[in-house]
Amino acid sequence: MERVKQLKDSGHGLYMEIEDEKQVIRISASEPRCVIHFFHRDFRRCQIMDKHLAKLAPKYFDTRFIRVFVENVPWLVERLSIKVLPCVICFVNGVSKDKMVGFEDLGNEDEFQTATLELRLLQNGMIRKPSATPQTYTTASTSTRQEIRGRQDDDFDFDLDD
């Protein structure tokens, strides 16, 4: 519980804007996994990326999600060679692990699904699948048939006599 409280106090589970360049560097260096969206307020595609990252941040509590207005961090923009927006850079223990420029890796369409971005972040190790909910087993009240994980396969035939 203490760790969860500590993570929550440090901004985990939120998608927040950081304005100070030194704070951005400190966050990316101190977090085990950090996703940073470099954006511009006037760019429509940056707003689209914001929408998707805002959905993912509360779902993946172990990864820190932040956004940075490029005009506030000119040194980082130059250092990381950011030339096209939106730009999402993924850091693991302070080291850049992955860089998504525009929507090229997301189908190159404005209407991509959040699941597409989520899959990309899962594949590069930036997010981990949430732990499964505890398994529940119930017995149907009108028969002796049991349901496992809510699955009901009434027409399932298991036949070994092929």
C-alpha positions as CSV (number, residue, x, y, z in Angstrom):
1,M,0.0,0.0,0.0
2,E,2.9,2.4,0.8
3,R,4.4,1.8,-2.7
4,V,1.1,2.5,-4.4
5,K,0.7,5.7,-2.4
6,Q,4.2,6.8,-3.2
7,L,3.6,6.1,-6.9
8,K,0.4,8.0,-6.9
9,D,2.0,10.9,-5.1
10,S,4.7,11.1,-7.8
11,G,2.1,11.3,-10.6
12,H,1.7,7.7,-11.7
13,G,-1.8,6.9,-13.1
14,L,-2.0,10.5,-14.4
15,Y,-1.2,12.0,-17.8
16,M,0.3,15.4,-16.8
17,E,2.1,18.2,-18.5
18,I,5.5,19.1,-17.1
19,E,6.8,22.6,-17.9
20,D,10.3,22.6,-16.5
21,E,13.0,21.1,-18.6
22,K,15.1,20.0,-15.6
23,Q,12.0,18.3,-14.1
24,V,11.5,16.4,-17.3
25,I,15.1,15.2,-17.3
26,R,14.8,14.2,-13.6
27,I,11.5,12.3,-14.2
28,S,12.8,10.4,-17.2
29,A,16.1,9.5,-15.4
30,S,14.4,8.4,-12.1
31,E,11.5,6.4,-13.4
32,P,12.0,2.7,-14.4
33,R,9.6,3.3,-17.4
34,C,8.6,6.7,-18.7
35,V,6.6,7.7,-21.8
36,I,7.1,11.3,-22.8
37,H,4.9,13.0,-25.5
38,F,6.6,16.0,-27.0
39,F,3.7,18.1,-28.4
40,H,2.6,21.5,-29.7
41,R,-0.7,22.9,-28.6
42,D,-1.6,24.0,-32.1
43,F,-1.1,20.6,-33.8
44,R,-4.2,18.5,-34.2
45,R,-2.2,15.2,-34.3
46,C,-0.7,16.1,-31.0
47,Q,-4.2,16.4,-29.6
48,I,-5.1,13.0,-31.0
49,M,-2.0,11.4,-29.3
50,D,-2.9,13.2,-26.0
51,K,-6.3,11.6,-26.1
52,H,-4.8,8.1,-26.5
53,L,-2.1,8.5,-23.9
54,A,-4.6,9.9,-21.4
55,K,-6.6,6.7,-21.7
56,L,-3.5,4.5,-21.1
57,A,-2.0,6.4,-18.2
58,P,-4.5,5.2,-15.5
59,K,-4.5,1.7,-16.9
60,Y,-0.7,1.2,-16.6
61,F,0.1,2.6,-13.2
62,D,3.8,1.3,-13.2
63,T,4.7,3.5,-16.2
64,R,4.9,7.3,-15.9
65,F,3.2,9.2,-18.7
66,I,3.9,12.8,-19.2
67,R,3.6,15.4,-21.9
68,V,6.0,18.3,-22.7
69,F,5.3,21.4,-24.7
70,V,8.2,21.6,-27.1
71,E,8.7,25.4,-26.7
72,N,9.4,24.9,-22.9
73,V,12.2,22.3,-23.5
74,P,14.4,23.6,-26.4
75,W,17.5,21.9,-25.2
76,L,15.8,18.5,-25.0
77,V,14.2,18.9,-28.4
78,E,17.6,19.6,-29.9
79,R,19.4,16.9,-27.9
80,L,16.8,14.3,-28.9
81,S,16.6,15.4,-32.5
82,I,12.9,16.0,-32.4
83,K,11.9,17.4,-35.8
84,V,8.3,16.0,-36.4
85,L,5.4,16.2,-34.0
86,P,3.8,14.4,-32.3
87,C,6.9,12.6,-31.0
88,V,6.7,10.0,-28.2
89,I,9.9,8.9,-26.7
90,C,10.0,5.9,-24.3
91,F,12.7,5.8,-21.5
92,V,13.8,2.9,-19.4
93,N,15.9,3.9,-16.4
94,G,16.8,7.2,-18.1
95,V,17.8,5.7,-21.4
96,S,15.8,6.3,-24.6
97,K,14.5,2.9,-25.7
98,D,11.9,3.7,-28.4
99,K,10.8,6.7,-30.4
100,M,7.5,7.1,-32.3
101,V,7.5,10.0,-34.8
102,G,4.1,11.1,-36.1
103,F,1.7,8.2,-36.7
104,E,4.0,6.2,-39.0
105,D,4.2,3.2,-36.6
106,L,0.5,3.4,-35.7
107,G,-1.0,2.9,-39.2
108,N,-0.2,6.4,-40.4
109,E,-3.8,7.4,-40.0
110,D,-5.4,9.9,-37.6
111,E,-8.2,7.5,-36.7
112,F,-6.0,4.8,-35.1
113,Q,-7.3,2.9,-32.1
114,T,-5.9,3.3,-28.6
115,A,-5.3,-0.5,-28.7
116,T,-2.8,0.0,-31.5
117,L,-0.7,2.4,-29.4
118,E,-1.1,0.1,-26.4
119,L,0.2,-2.9,-28.4
120,R,3.2,-0.9,-29.5
121,L,4.0,0.0,-25.9
122,L,3.5,-3.6,-24.8
123,Q,5.8,-4.9,-27.4
124,N,8.6,-2.5,-26.5
125,G,8.2,-3.3,-22.8
126,M,7.1,0.2,-21.8
127,I,3.9,-1.1,-20.3
128,R,3.0,-4.4,-18.7
129,K,-0.2,-6.2,-18.9
130,P,-2.3,-5.5,-15.9
131,S,-2.4,-8.5,-13.5
132,A,-5.4,-10.7,-14.1
133,T,-8.3,-10.4,-11.8
134,P,-8.7,-13.3,-9.3
135,Q,-10.3,-16.3,-10.7
136,T,-13.9,-17.0,-9.6
137,Y,-15.7,-20.3,-9.8
138,T,-19.4,-20.5,-9.4
139,T,-21.9,-23.3,-9.7
140,A,-25.1,-22.8,-11.7
141,S,-28.1,-22.9,-9.4
142,T,-30.3,-25.0,-11.7
143,S,-27.8,-27.7,-12.7
144,T,-24.6,-29.3,-11.7
145,R,-22.7,-27.6,-14.5
146,Q,-19.9,-25.3,-13.3
147,E,-18.8,-22.1,-14.9
148,I,-15.1,-21.4,-15.0
149,R,-14.0,-17.7,-15.5
150,G,-17.6,-16.9,-16.7
151,R,-17.2,-19.2,-19.8
152,Q,-20.3,-20.9,-21.1
153,D,-19.7,-23.3,-23.9
154,D,-23.0,-25.2,-24.1
155,D,-22.4,-26.4,-27.7
156,F,-18.8,-27.3,-27.3
157,D,-18.1,-30.9,-28.2
158,F,-14.9,-32.5,-27.2
159,D,-14.5,-35.6,-29.3
160,L,-11.5,-37.9,-29.3
161,D,-13.0,-40.3,-31.8
162,D,-11.8,-38.4,-34.9
